[in-house]
Amino acid sequence: MENKTARFTVLIDPRKKQMLEELCAAQDLTPSQVVRQLIREYLIEHAGNRELPAWLLKAANKKGARK
């Protein structure tokens, strides 16, 4: 699991939040897990010419193996 060292607050429409929570629960995931996965995917897809750190690739590979 990743180190939990920073908080990221997102404002979201209550209807979208409810739907997200329901879909996450159906997949036995928390909304936080889903948001972290989306952030990892975004970083990898949009890094451009930046070298990706090993910790990011390791986390992405772990999650990919579970699918």
C-alpha positions in Angstrom: 0.0 0.0 0.0 1.1 3.5 -0.7 2.2 5.8 2.1 -0.6 8.1 3.2 1.2 11.3 3.7 -1.0 13.9 1.9 -4.7 14.7 1.8 -6.4 15.7 -1.5 -9.9 17.2 -1.2 -12.2 17.0 -4.1 -15.6 18.7 -4.4 -18.1 16.5 -6.2 -21.8 16.7 -7.0 -23.6 14.6 -4.4 -25.3 12.5 -7.1 -22.0 11.6 -8.6 -20.5 10.8 -5.1 -23.4 8.5 -4.3 -23.0 6.7 -7.6 -19.3 6.4 -7.2 -19.7 4.9 -3.7 -22.3 2.4 -5.0 -20.2 1.3 -7.9 -17.1 1.0 -5.7 -18.9 -1.0 -3.1 -20.1 -3.4 -5.8 -16.5 -4.0 -6.7 -15.3 -4.2 -3.0 -13.3 -1.0 -3.5 -13.2 2.3 -1.7 -13.6 5.6 -3.6 -10.1 6.5 -2.4 -8.7 3.4 -4.0 -10.3 4.2 -7.3 -9.2 7.8 -7.2 -5.6 6.7 -6.4 -5.7 4.3 -9.4 -7.0 7.0 -11.7 -4.2 9.4 -10.6 -1.6 6.7 -11.2 -3.0 6.0 -14.7 -3.1 9.8 -15.4 0.5 10.3 -14.3 1.7 7.4 -16.5 -0.3 8.4 -19.6 0.6 12.1 -19.4 4.2 12.0 -18.2 5.4 12.8 -21.7 9.2 12.6 -21.8 9.6 12.5 -18.1 11.2 9.4 -16.6 8.7 7.6 -14.5 9.9 6.7 -11.0 10.1 3.1 -10.0 7.6 3.4 -7.2 4.9 4.6 -9.7 5.6 1.8 -12.2 5.7 -0.8 -9.4 2.3 0.4 -8.1 0.8 0.4 -11.6 2.1 -3.2 -12.3 0.7 -4.5 -9.0 -2.7 -3.2 -9.8 -2.5 -4.4 -13.4 -1.7 -7.9 -12.2 -4.9 -8.0 -10.1 -7.3 -7.3 -13.0 
